[in-house]
Amino acid sequence: MATIPDRLQRVRDRISQACSRFGRPDDSVTLLAVSKTFPGVTVREAFAAGQRRFGENYVQEGVTKIAELADLRAEIEWHMIGPVQSNKTRVVAEHFDWVHTVDRLKVAERLSAQRPADLRPLQVCVQVNTSGEASKSGVAPAEALALARTVAALPRLQLRGVMALPAPSVDPAVQRAELAAVRAVYDDLRAAGLPLDTLSMGMSQDLETAIELGSTLVRVGTALFGQR
Ligand SMILES: *Cc1c(COP(=O)(O)O)cnc(C)c1O
């Protein structure tokens, strides 16, 4: 099996090849390494290979890992990319740098109120659900602007962009249409005057298509760390 530095290099190559293929500067796409279910020692290996941004899905697992890697805290940016329940907002606000999954005003208000004064504002994305499945997290595209405006006005949050987690599809055309719909929401919010710079979409399987459609941050787990 390939080592983590090899896999990291391979993913970086995929990103830069996609960038050049789609006429984008190399540095216009950020790699977020999704370390959920992998131990702190694995994060250390990726860190040693130069990776600095890590994403976690589960609040308790993430906080445990952040504590385990406290010696690297100043150099790592920790992103919460899983659902955040209202009763978990305080621990998220106290430990993470970013939250990608804000889809309710109540959660946004609590994160802002609970963000410690000595930390920089929490960097957030509004999660959008373009598939229309009622059960999935994310705000409907028609409601994204209203939520984004309210979030942007909260004092201890800095609204950075839009995140989406399209359901995996065997049909590339369906996958592409979903990513394009997310991009459209991002463009609408920017056109409405919100100063966004982050379009968080694309994972191990579809990062090239996501980059083609304008992603600025790809969240990659399996291609870096292996199957979970
Ligand atoms: C697990 C996860 C990823 C990474 O997915 P891979 O297919 O393993 O690259 C990205 N984003 C979110 C929200 C995830 O939960």
PDBQT file of the ligand as one rigid body, heavy atoms in Angstrom, charges set to zero:
ROOT
HETATM    1  C1  LIG A 301     -16.087  11.670   4.636  1.00  0.00    +0.000 C 
HETATM    2  C2  LIG A 301     -16.348  13.000   4.025  1.00  0.00    +0.000 A 
HETATM    3  C3  LIG A 301     -15.535  13.472   2.975  1.00  0.00    +0.000 A 
HETATM    4  C4  LIG A 301     -14.416  12.667   2.353  1.00  0.00    +0.000 C 
HETATM    5  O1  LIG A 301     -14.930  11.721   1.488  1.00  0.00    +0.000 OA
HETATM    6  P1  LIG A 301     -13.954  10.724   0.669  1.00  0.00    +0.000 P 
HETATM    7  O2  LIG A 301     -14.865  10.149  -0.350  1.00  0.00    +0.000 OA
HETATM    8  O3  LIG A 301     -13.437   9.736   1.642  1.00  0.00    +0.000 OA
HETATM    9  O4  LIG A 301     -12.882  11.549   0.067  1.00  0.00    +0.000 OA
HETATM   10  C5  LIG A 301     -15.791  14.751   2.505  1.00  0.00    +0.000 A 
HETATM   11  N1  LIG A 301     -16.770  15.519   3.010  1.00  0.00    +0.000 NA
HETATM   12  C6  LIG A 301     -17.569  15.088   3.995  1.00  0.00    +0.000 A 
HETATM   13  C7  LIG A 301     -18.629  15.988   4.515  1.00  0.00    +0.000 C 
HETATM   14  C8  LIG A 301     -17.393  13.814   4.523  1.00  0.00    +0.000 A 
HETATM   15  O5  LIG A 301     -18.208  13.397   5.491  1.00  0.00    +0.000 OA
ENDROOT
TORSDOF 0
